[in-house]
Amino acid sequence: MYQKIKNNVMTLVALAIAVGSFTIMSFNLSGEKYADSWHEFTPGSATPNPLDPAQYTSIGSTPPTDCEDGPSVCAIKTPEGQALDEDYLQDLQDDGQMSGPEANENVRFKF
């Protein structure tokens, strides 16, 4: 009888640890902070396309200083772990963040 209780208690403790660890990772309660990554729009073709991820160059965690208010995309910010891909760029456009010089936290514009 004592052995059955001991086995069940150990199983419940292991399950509680697993659930606790999963919860901490799921809600990012581990204390890990994400750095931003900026990508400068550098079209190399005759038809610049701000929705083409190949036309961006990664420049690190600081936005470019030569961006000014204007209608053209200058740089895009992505959170760490987020790829600069067509889906992310499309989401920014759909949210209106790539629509013009109304400066926001994810896009910088220039003339």
C-alpha positions as CSV (number, residue, x, y, z in Angstrom):
1,M,0.0,0.0,0.0
2,Y,2.8,2.4,1.0
3,Q,4.6,1.7,-2.4
4,K,1.4,2.5,-4.4
5,I,1.0,5.9,-2.6
6,K,4.7,6.7,-3.1
7,N,4.5,5.9,-6.8
8,N,1.4,8.0,-7.3
9,V,2.8,11.0,-5.4
10,M,6.0,10.9,-7.5
11,T,4.0,10.8,-10.7
12,L,2.0,13.8,-9.6
13,V,5.1,15.8,-8.6
14,A,6.7,15.1,-12.0
15,L,3.5,16.2,-13.8
16,A,3.3,19.4,-11.7
17,I,6.9,20.2,-12.6
18,A,6.3,19.6,-16.3
19,V,3.1,21.8,-16.3
20,G,4.9,24.5,-14.4
21,S,7.8,24.6,-16.8
22,F,5.5,24.6,-19.8
23,T,3.5,27.5,-18.4
24,I,6.6,29.6,-17.7
25,M,7.8,29.0,-21.3
26,S,4.4,29.6,-22.9
27,F,3.9,33.0,-21.2
28,N,7.6,34.0,-21.5
29,L,7.9,34.4,-17.8
30,S,11.5,33.2,-17.9
31,G,12.7,36.8,-17.8
32,E,14.1,36.6,-21.4
33,K,13.8,40.0,-23.2
34,Y,13.6,40.3,-26.9
35,A,15.7,42.7,-28.8
36,D,14.5,44.4,-32.0
37,S,16.1,43.9,-35.3
38,W,16.0,46.5,-38.1
39,H,16.1,45.8,-41.8
40,E,16.8,48.7,-44.2
41,F,15.0,48.8,-47.5
42,T,17.7,48.5,-50.1
43,P,16.1,47.7,-53.5
44,G,18.6,46.5,-56.0
45,S,16.3,46.2,-58.9
46,A,14.6,48.7,-61.2
47,T,11.2,47.9,-59.5
48,P,11.5,48.6,-55.8
49,N,9.0,46.4,-53.9
50,P,8.7,46.9,-50.1
51,L,6.9,43.6,-49.8
52,D,9.9,41.7,-51.1
53,P,12.0,40.5,-48.2
54,A,15.0,40.1,-50.5
55,Q,15.1,43.9,-50.9
56,Y,16.1,44.4,-47.2
57,T,19.4,44.4,-45.5
58,S,19.7,43.6,-41.8
59,I,21.3,46.6,-39.9
60,G,21.1,45.5,-36.3
61,S,19.1,46.7,-33.3
62,T,19.3,50.5,-34.0
63,P,17.1,52.1,-36.6
64,P,18.9,54.0,-39.4
65,T,19.5,57.7,-38.8
66,D,19.0,58.8,-42.4
67,C,15.3,58.1,-42.5
68,E,13.0,61.1,-42.7
69,D,9.3,61.5,-42.8
70,G,8.1,60.7,-46.2
71,P,6.0,58.2,-48.3
72,S,8.7,55.6,-49.0
73,V,9.6,52.8,-46.7
74,C,13.1,53.2,-45.3
75,A,13.3,50.4,-42.6
76,I,11.3,47.7,-41.0
77,K,11.6,46.5,-37.4
78,T,11.1,42.8,-36.4
79,P,11.1,41.3,-33.0
80,E,13.8,38.8,-32.3
81,G,12.7,35.4,-33.5
82,Q,10.4,36.9,-36.2
83,A,11.7,36.4,-39.7
84,L,11.4,39.2,-42.2
85,D,9.3,37.3,-44.6
86,E,6.4,37.9,-47.0
87,D,3.8,37.1,-44.3
88,Y,5.3,39.6,-41.8
89,L,5.5,42.3,-44.5
90,Q,2.0,41.6,-45.6
91,D,0.8,41.9,-42.0
92,L,2.4,45.3,-41.6
93,Q,0.8,46.5,-44.8
94,D,-2.6,45.1,-43.9
95,D,-2.4,46.8,-40.5
96,G,-1.7,50.1,-42.3
97,Q,1.8,50.4,-40.9
98,M,3.4,50.6,-44.3
99,S,0.9,53.1,-45.7
100,G,2.7,56.4,-45.2
101,P,4.7,58.8,-43.1
102,E,2.4,58.4,-40.0
103,A,5.5,57.2,-38.1
104,N,4.9,54.1,-36.1
105,E,7.1,51.8,-34.1
106,N,7.6,49.1,-36.8
107,V,8.3,51.2,-40.0
108,R,10.4,54.2,-40.8
109,F,9.8,56.2,-43.9
110,K,11.9,58.5,-46.2
111,F,11.5,60.5,-49.4
